[in-house]
Amino acid sequence: MIRKDYTIRAGKVALVVGTALNAINQGDLLLGAPMTLGRGAQMILTFLVPFLVSLHGQLSSSPKPDPQAPGGHQPPSGG
């Protein structure tokens, strides 16, 4: 199960990074170039990729459950 806060954070990253990349890569659309199905797909992927990369990074760096701990949960770290 993916934590809700991870998806919210990944969505924020995708919004910022995807908007910047779309402005750079599809800037001619703002100047009146025609919108096509292919360009629409590119724009969607430009938001999807940062979302997935951010989510993957968060999931891969999160603590892993300890199968030997009661309930299979990670014990709290005492730092």
N, C-alpha and C positions, 0 to 999 in steps of 0.2 A: 504494500500500500504506500502510495506517495503522499507525503505530508502536505497539507494545504499551504503552509507557509513557504514550502519549497516552490510550489507552482506559482504562488503570488510573486515571489521574488524573481523567478524565471520569466514571468510575464512582464514585469517591470523592465528587466534587462532587454527582453525582446522588443519592447516598445521603444526604448531609447536607441538601441543598436540598430534595430530594423528600420526605424525612421531615418536615422543618419545614412545608412547604407542605401536605402531606397532613394533618398534625395541625391546621393552621389551617382548611383547607377541608373536611375530612371529620371534624371533631371530634365531630359528633353521632353518628357511628358508634360512637365510644368510649362514648357515653352510651346505647347500645342501639338506635339507629335501624337499620332493616333494610338489609342489603346487597343491592344490585341489580346487574344486569349493567352498567348505565350507570355506576354508581358505581365498579365495578371497572375499567371502561375509563378513567374519569377518574383513578383512582389510578395506573394504569399510565402514562398520559400525563404525569402530574405528576412521575414519575421520568424518563421518556424525554426530555422537553423540556430539562431542565437538562443531561442527558448530551449531547444533540446540540449545544446551545449551547456547552458547554465544549469539546467536540471540535472544533467549527467554529472557535472562537477560537484554539485551539492550532494547528490546521492553517493558518489564515490568517496567523498571525504567525510561522510557522516559515520558515527560509530557503528560498528557491526555488532549484532547480538552475539552474546557468548552462549553457545549451546550447552555448556556445563553449568551455567548459572541457573538458579531457580526461575522457571518461567522462560528461560532462554533470553533474558534481557542483559544488556550491558550494565555492569555494576558502575555506580557513580565514581568518577575519578576524584581522588583526594589529592589536590595539588599543592 
